[in-house]
């Protein structure tokens, strides 16, 4: 806070400046429910529990059929646990919208066998830029003033 005088010369009024460094951390208000405990979240939790129970029951049923000789049921034995894992993933995404894992992007690299070609191309670009600047200096043009017309 800074103390400043207004137009009348009266002192004592405060002007508040908030910069990015002075942001107040976001905290839930007292008495506010957690996003994991709200009515919508409870419905999501209940849906997950019911879905997981159905996946376990279907897994157990298909496992019994597969062990009894039904070969097609082996596919379902592996499908139901995968569906349960997907249900947990979707439950997490619904309760944490906008959550992503950010990875640092690597700078693209050139395969070693093409390094020579890259350096030759970069050298050629440098020569062309040097020639362009030399021509502009000789004719007195500024960079960007002339429009190139390739069709003529």
N, C-alpha and C positions, 0 to 999 in steps of 0.2 A: 504494500500500500504506500502511496505517496501522498504527502500533504501538499495541497495546491491552493492558490487564491483564486476566487472567481472574479468576474468583471468589476464587482463593487469593492474589491479589496478585502472581503471578509475571509478570514482564515478559519480553518477547522473543518473544511469539507474534505472528504477523502475520495480519491479517485482510485479505483481498483483496476489494475492491469493483470490480466491472466495470460501467461505465455504457455507454450506447450510444456515447458519444464515444470510448471506449477499446477498442472491439472490434478484435480482431486481424484484419488482412486475410487472407482465405482464399488460401492458396497450396498448390499440390499438394505432397504429401510427396515427399522425395527418392526417386528410383527409381520413382515412380508414373508410369504411362503417361498421355500426353495423351489426352483424349477423342476426338481425331481420329485416334489411332493404335492404338486398341484393336482386338480381334478383330471385334467387332460393327461398328465403324466401317469396318474394311477390307472387310467383306462389303458394306456400304453403298456404299463407293467402287467396288468391283468391279461391283456391280449397276448403278450409274450409268454406268460406262464401257461395259458391254455394252448398256445401253439406248440410250445416245447413238450407239453404233456401228450399232445396228439402225435408229435414226431417220435417220441419215445415209444408210444403204444404201437404206432405203425411199424417202427423198426423191429420191435419185439415180435409182432405178428409175421412180418416178412422173413425174419430170421428163422422162425419155426417152420414156415413153408419151405424156405430154401434148404434147411436141414432135412426136410421130409422128401426132397427130391425135385422140387420145382426149381429148375435152373434159372428161369427168368427172375425169380424173386431175389437172386443174389444182386442184381442191379439195384433193386429197391433197398436192399440192406445197406448199400453205400449211399443211396440217394437221400434217405431220410435224415441221417446225421448232417449231410451237407445242407439240406434245407433248414435244419435247426441252427446251424452256424450262420447261415444267411439271415435268419430271423433275428438272431442276436445282433448281427451287424446293423440291420435296419433299425432295430430298437435303439441302438447307440446313436445312429445318425438322426433319428427323430428327436431324441432328448438333447443332442448337442449340435444344433444346426450351425453351419458355418465352420465347424471344426475341420481343419485340414492339416496334413503334415506337409510342411514346406521343405523341399530339398533345395540345396544350393545347386544351381545349374552349372555344369561344367562348361568351360570354354570349348567350342568345337575344335577338334584337332584334325590335322591332315595326316593321311597314311604316310609312312616313311618313304615309300616308293614314289610319292608325288611331291615331296618337299622341294626338289629341284625345279619342278614346273611352277610351283607356287612362288618361289623366289624369283624366277625369271619373269613371271607375270607382274610381280610387285615392282621389279626393276623397270620394266617397260612402262608401267603406270607412272612411276616417278619421272622417267624421261619425257613422257608425253606432257605431264604437268609442268615440268621445267620449260619445255618448248612453248607451251601455251603462255606461260608467264613472260617469257622472253619476247614473244610476238606482241603481247599486250603492252609491254613496256615500250617496244619500238614504235607502235602505232598510237600510243597514248590512251588506249581504251582502259576502262576500269572493269574489274571482274564482275560479271553478271550484267553488264550494260548491253552487250551484243546478244542477239537472238540467232541461234544457228538455224538455218533453213537447209535441211538435207535434201529436200525434194528438187531444188533448183540446180 
